[in-house]
Amino acid sequence: MQRAFYFSMCNLTRIAPTPSGFIHTGNAINFILTYALARHTNAKIELRIDDIDQNRSKDIYIEDIFETLEWLRLDWDLGAIDKNDFLKNYSFINKQKTLFEAISSLWHKNPDIFYICKCSRKKIGGIYHGDCIKSKLKLKKGESALRLHIDKNTGITLGNKYIDLYSIFGDIALWQKEDFCSYQFASLFADEKHKTNLIVRGDDLFNSTALQLYMARLFGFENFLKTTFVHHALIFDKSGLKLSKSNSSSALLSWRKNGKKPNELFQKAAQMMGVREFWKINTKEDILACGNELELFLKTNGQRLNLA
Ligand SMILES: [Zn+2]
């Protein structure tokens, strides 16, 4: 029975913002949808702030995440309770060693699919299908990257979509030249290790999901392969552009400063879930009362890799 299947499968999900800008309406709607699906299925929620990109991560943005969640009145079960707890106990900075060891171990188990690349980002431009694979270079941390070779015609089918990983990603750097772990691997590794099995993310991450599933299969990350994914529509600004953290006009910081309540965000999330009278939804309690819509939303949007 479908219903029982989804209920029994979801044990852990995560709210995983990047502290590279102020939280905007699109992020908040993702938090609300994640929260609602988790509470509906009795899955635990981990707050996992993804500060892997140290060049863009800032303390004020970490603080903004906690303030936004408090303003939305969304609670979580695992992860840091505030900024100081995060910096001390949960930051990815302190996990680089573990991540490097994990990648190294996979590299030694699968030496033919990894190689060292010394090319600069400037030289590469975009997607890399480069020549360093032939050179058999040695890894010099901080001077070279460790890449995963993705052969021509490599792709993955999720739902009814085929994602051509060769053209979209090429040979991706799992360990960056700047001596830190890539987002793709860090995120996948954390999900596998923590046994996340419900991931709610925007449509813009659909290709990342495909890449991560491909890597999970390659590396034998059995838990990740059983994850239920819900990809939801993105929120666009008035000119039709995707909201981004660099576009501060949609930042919720100004809403909070002006004493505005988050009602509109709950209404938008409810509308996305197909709640007919969505304008009546103002709080997390209201959204959790929409059990039938949540059930249907999960059933129609939930996807798992077809491993047959
Ligand atoms: Zn190269």
Boltz pocket constraint, residues with backbone or C-beta under 6 A from the ligand:
constraints:
  - pocket:
      binder: B
      contacts: [[A, 116], [A, 117], [A, 118], [A, 119], [A, 130], [A, 131], [A, 132], [A, 133]]
      max_distance: 6.0
